[in-house]
């Protein structure tokens, strides 16, 4: 563990993150242990070969790799092992894993991390189909008692528009869940509009391609619907060509409620510290801007107002806030 005095400000400043997938945050050495446990892919002969798997031609190739990786999560203990946070328990039903028990396994792993507070958002995968989400809604409802606070929608956005899930989202809201959805990542601004108007989401995951619609930018600024922006993720999956042309600064300057997130840090080789550093060095964000982005994360969270106030005060008083 490096001495705190040797860390950069971007590493030391207190952080909050709204958009990170459990299955995309498995440390490489932990995933290698799971590959060895099941040893079902001869193309991955060592940990270096595993790391090379996480190079993507485009967004569909990233989804293909995501599905490939999931074959190494087969038992409840595997989820306790990696949970040390969107997660997708319904995806693993094909392995005979029940969503409720899988959630218990994840919570067991999370409980071992004392320094970080984590809440869970259950992610419906578009690739599993609407019928699968509908069938599993009763199981999702039971997860509230285990600390699941919201539902999300991920997967192949370019194939499955948000409107397909309107009825499911309405039922989830009535069950007491917060709601968000991936939109404007692999599909255009029409997907963001669909998530807002049909799913009535509280937050938008990514929202990158909202930049293509001036009317949408104004709407997002006026309503302050938060964006869970994931700059380096968008670069790695080819949603944008490079960090230098990412629209996050335009969003910020237009008054949108922008938060910064890593998405799948183990699959993209990023961290919040690296995201902040690149925002400052390549996109013209000041440190005051970055502090505002961090506080936006608290504001956009699904904590109670009292918890948000307390966390904001704690961050601002932290010795590393201005250091």
N, C-alpha and C positions, 0 to 999 in steps of 0.2 A: 504494500500500500504506500503510495508516494506521500511524502511529507506535504501537509496542506500549504505550507509556505512556498513550495515549489510549483504549485498549480497555478494556472492562469486564472484571471478574473472570470472568464467564461466557464471554467470548471468549478470555481468556488461559489459563485453566486447561487442562492437558493432557487430551486426550479419547480415548475409544475407542468404536467403534461396531460393532455386530454385524449390523445389519439396514438395509442400504441397497442399492437396486437401481441397477445401472449405467444401465439405460435410463431410469430415473426421476430421474437426477442430471445429465442433459445441461444445461449452462447455456443459458439462453434464447437468447443471441446465437449459440451454437454450433448449436442446433437451428434457428434462423432461417437460418443458412448452409446447412444441409441441406435445409430447405424450398425455398430458392431454387435449390439445386442440382437438385432434381427437379421443382419447380414444378408439382405435380400437384393442388393444391387451391386453387381460386379463392376460397374463403371466407377464406383467410388472405392478406390483401393487404399487411400490414406486421407488424412485430414486436409492436405493440400488439394487433393482432387475434389474433396467436399467443398472447399472454399471456392474453387473454380466454378462450381455449379451455380453460384450466385452472381452470375453475369447474365444480363438480360438483353435480348434483341429489341423487345418492345413490351408493352403492357400484357398482351396475351401470353407471351413467353414467361413473364413473371408469374402469372396465374398458374400456368402449367408447372412451373418450378415449385410454387406454393403447394399445389396438390401432391407433387412428387414427395416433398418433404414430409407431408402429413402421414405418409405410410409408416413412418418410424414412431408414430404415437399410437400405440395399440392397447395399452393397459392403463388402468386408473393411476397406478404408481408412476407411470411416465409423466403424467400431468402434475403430480405432486413434485416430481423431480425438477421439472422446468419452471415451476411457478415461483421461483425464488427472487385499463387493460381490457381492449376488445378481445374476446375469445369466441370460438365457434364450436360449441359442444355438439350441435346437431350434425356437424360434418362427420363426426366419428361414430355415429349410430351404426354405420356399415361394419364397424369392428365389434359390434355387440355392446358398445358402451352406452349406458343410460345417461341422459343429460344431467339429471339431478346428482347422480353419484359422481359423474365427472366433475361437476361444479364443486362438490365436497372435496374432491382430490385437489383441485386447483386452490381452494381456500386453505387447505392444510399446508400447501407449499407457501402460499402468501403469508400465512401467519408466522412463518419462521423469519420473515424479514422485518426486523423491529424498527429500522431507521426510516422506513418509507411507508406512507399510508396509501393503500391501493383500493379502489373500488372497481367493480366488474360491470362491463356492458356486454350483453349477449348479442353476438353478431349473426343475423340471418345471412346465409350465403345464397346469392342469386343463382349460383350454379346448381344448387340442390332443388330449386323449383319452389313455386308458390305453395303447391299442395303439401310439400314437406314442412314448410313453415307453419301452415295452418294446422296440420296434424300434431305438431309439437307445441302449440301454444299452451295447452294445459300444463305441460312439463315446465315450460318457461315461467309460467305463473308461480309455480312452486319454488322457483329459484330466488324469489324476493327475500325469503327468510334466510337465505344463505349469503346475502350481501350483494346480489345483482340489482343494480339501480336503474338500468336502462337497456334499450334494445337498439341495435344498429343494423345496417344493410351493407354488405360488402360483395366481393366477387366481380363477375364480368359485367360491369356497368354498361358496356357498349352493346351487350346482347339483351339485357333485361332492364327496361326502364322502371323508374320508381313507382309509376302509376299502378303497376301490377300488384303492389303490396299495400295499397291504400286501406283496404278492409282490415288487413292484419294489423296495421299500425293503429287503426282506430280501436281495435280490441285491446292491443297492448297498452294504449293510453288509459282505457277504462280499468285495466288491471293495476294501474298505478305506476307504470314505467315511464321514465323519461325517454325521449326519442331523438335519434340522430340517423344520418345516412351518408354513405359515400356518394358524392355527386360532383360532376365537373372535373373528374379525373380522367377516365378513359372515354367519357362522352362529353358533349358540349354543354353550353349554358342551359339548353332545354332540360337537361337532366337536373340541374340545380333548381330550376323553376318547378319541375315535377316533384322534387323532394319537399319544396316549400309549400306548394299549393295542394298537392295530393296527399303527401304524408304528414304535412304540418309539423315538420321537424323543429326541434329546438336548437340544433346545431348542424352544420354542414361539414362532413369530412372531406377535406381537400378544397373543393371549390375553385380549383386552379383556372379552369376555362371560363369562369364567370367573366374574365377580362374581355371576352369576345362580345359582350352584350352591355352597352353603356346603361341601358335601362335597368338591367339587373344590378349593376354596380351601385346605382343610385338607390335602388330598393334595399340592398343589403346595408348601405350606409344609413338609410332612414330608419330601418327596423332594428338594426344592430343584432341581427341573427349572427352568432359567432361562426367564424371559419376556423376549422382545424387544419391549418396549412402545414404541409410537409415538404419543404423545398428539396432536400436531397433525395427523398423518395421519388419525387417527380422527375428529377434528373436521371436517376438510376433506371426508372421504368420507361423513359423516353417520352413522358408527357410534355416535358420542356427540353430544349436542346442543351442548355447549360444553365448553371446557377446564375450567370450574368443576365440572362433574359427572363428569369422567373418574375412573375408579376406581383410578388408579395409586397414590394415597396410601393407599387402603385395602389394596391389595396390599402396599405397602411396610410399613405398620403391622402387617399380619398375618404378616410374616416371610417373604414370598415373595422369591425371588431375582430382583429386578427390574433390568433394564437399560433405558437410554433411547436411542432411535434416531430417525432422521429419515425412514426409509422411501424416499420419493421427493422429495428436497428441492427439485429444480427444478420439480416439478409442484405442490408444496404451499407453496412460498415460505418454507420453514423452514430452520433450522440447529440444530446441537446447542446453540450458545450461546443461541438464542432459546428452545429447549425448557427449558434449565436456568433461564433467567430467569423463564419463566412458572410453572415448578414452585415457585420461591421466592415469586413475587409473588402467585400466584392459588391455589395448592394447599397452602401451609403447609409446604413443605420448607425445612429450614435448609440452610446451606452445608455443614455436616457431613453432612447427609443426602445432598446432591448428591455430595459426595466419595465417600460409600459407594456410590452408584449407579455412579459412574465405576469404582471398584474392582470392583464386581460385574461390569462389562463385561469386565474382565481375567479375573476368576475364571471367567466363563461362556464365555470364548473357547476356541478349539480349539488354542491354543498348548500347548507342552510345559510341564510343571510348572516347569522351570528358567526358561523364558522368562517365564512368568507372574510368578514371584518377582522376576526382574530388572526387569520392566516396572513392577511395583508399587513397588519401591524407587526406580526412576527418577522415577515420578510424584510420590511423596511428597517426594522431595528437590528437585523442580522449584521454582524461585523463585516461580512463580505458583500453587502448590498452596494456600497459605494467604493469599497477598497479596490 
